[in-house]
């Protein structure tokens, strides 16, 4: 009876509420218009952009196998935090490391200014910069770029420390789109700033290992030869005006990669044209002495190709290098644009020549490389060893004793990613705007080389390294660039 009384009372009260509401407002689909009109709150479009940015940060952080927490209360210059977790030694899950990075996130086109291709800037306030700079923990400033649909980040305390004009107006943080992408590949950077060492080897992933060897796809098919009374190839070169086709003299015969049948060939005047013949290129590959001459001729061809690519060669240091593009003393730096075959994106312009001044010591630093052809089994490769060349004026090499310590410090700062980028850049430079490196002689392609280095898939990986693969001692061979025992070891550039 008590239960029935309570139920009756409740129904009566509900009826009163319904009657009151019906007298005050109309009802549609079970929702009171009056209540909706009085309680509705506008959600700006920018809110969804902000949430998409935070969602993306959370998603990428989880791809790193780390934790992300949004700070929803007392948000003063910090929106969230990343906590680094590491695999347990026994392989049973993960464990917290105590490494935490605070995150300030911005999203939307209003935070993307001066969007000039490879870079853009995000305006910031002075009080934010001061707050971040005085934090006792690392702070990631992450910006969601809607047009790129990508996140970019800076560890803001490091950025403030390394940017000279950071406190000058306009107050802004400049992002490099090539190096500041916030993806799962940035975990090493996250761990570094969180002072946590991630596991160095994973056997659950594969990795693409890059070499510094460019595969040779084609070598010359034939040589032409004829008897000659001349004994010195050097004398012949001195007598020829203009371009000298690659050639050598061996056992009273002149051999060349060019066609002696062509009446315009400048080498014909030094030969007995009645004895002109042809032989396969491969016939010389089996004999050590003959191969010496063969690689010397291909070396000359490669030198001519480098010259067409705007490169120079230094005989003293045996290095191919980028020369100064002008003698104007006001031009202190020269750079080249390029597209990375690894990322399939335009990379930041690469400085190839730069002027430096340290007290009374001034010099030019040139990007350079040593090239060698290596044979592995039946396959040939062009090996690239990145180097630098230092000159007093853009041509004359500096005293090695002066630049030696500087070179040591410079090379110490370059690790695998930097060396790989050097190799990729040189491959693109030698391709000279084409899909392949094509070494030509009088319009005929004789040698073809792939501009991308040979790779192999390893059954282990460095976690979150860009080389992670998802898919399915020096050689004793004679090389094209170790010719000290040849008649003339110069490279004609």
WODAMO-V797993 format. One record per pair of residues at least 12 apart in sequence whose ideal C-beta (glycine too) atoms are under 6 Angstrom apart, sorted by the first residue. I is the first residue (numbers start at 1). GAP is how many residues later the second one is. Records with the same first field share a line. If there is no record, write none. Layout:
I=GAP ; GAP
This chain:
46=62
49=58 ; 59
50=57
53=52 ; 54 ; 91
54=51
56=95
57=85
60=124
61=21
63=121
64=120 ; 123
66=16 ; 18 ; 19
67=16
68=14
69=12
77=51 ; 54
78=24 ; 26
79=24 ; 25 ; 26
80=23
81=19 ; 21
82=19
83=17
84=13 ; 15 ; 107 ; 110 ; 112
87=112
97=99
99=95 ; 96 ; 97
101=37 ; 39 ; 92 ; 93
102=35 ; 37
103=37 ; 39
104=37
105=37
106=37
107=37
109=37
111=32
112=33
118=59 ; 230
119=55 ; 57
120=55
121=51 ; 53
122=21 ; 51
123=49
124=47 ; 49
132=24
133=27
138=17 ; 55
139=17
140=13 ; 15
141=13 ; 15 ; 32
142=40
151=31
152=23 ; 28
153=27 ; 29
154=19
155=38
178=169 ; 170
184=280
185=279 ; 281
187=277
201=259
202=259 ; 261
203=257
205=256 ; 263
206=251 ; 255 ; 263
207=251 ; 254 ; 260 ; 261 ; 262
208=247 ; 249 ; 259 ; 261
209=247 ; 249
210=210 ; 243 ; 245
211=242 ; 243
212=171 ; 172 ; 211
213=168 ; 170 ; 240 ; 241
214=168 ; 213 ; 235 ; 236 ; 239
215=166 ; 235 ; 239
216=164 ; 233
217=231
218=230
220=37 ; 61 ; 226
221=60
222=56 ; 59
223=32 ; 56 ; 58
224=32 ; 35 ; 36 ; 54
225=28 ; 30 ; 52
226=28 ; 34 ; 45 ; 46 ; 49 ; 50
227=26 ; 45 ; 48
228=26 ; 42 ; 43
230=40
233=16 ; 254
234=254
236=34
240=26
245=13
246=51 ; 54 ; 55
247=20
248=45 ; 48 ; 49
250=43
254=17
257=40 ; 184
258=183
260=16
291=187
295=183 ; 185
296=187 ; 190
298=182
299=181
300=192
301=138
303=188 ; 189 ; 190
305=134
306=14
307=186
309=123
312=181
313=178 ; 180
315=175
319=49 ; 51 ; 68 ; 70
320=49
321=45 ; 47 ; 68
322=30 ; 31 ; 44 ; 45
324=29 ; 70
332=23
333=18 ; 21
334=18 ; 19
335=14 ; 15 ; 16
336=14 ; 16
337=12
338=87 ; 90
340=84
341=83 ; 111
350=75
352=15
353=13
363=27 ; 35
364=27 ; 30
365=23 ; 25
366=23
368=19 ; 20 ; 21
369=15 ; 17 ; 18 ; 57
370=15 ; 17
371=110
372=107 ; 109
373=106 ; 107
374=101
375=102
382=67
384=39 ; 42
386=33 ; 36
390=13
423=30
427=24
428=23
431=20
436=12
437=12 ; 14
457=12
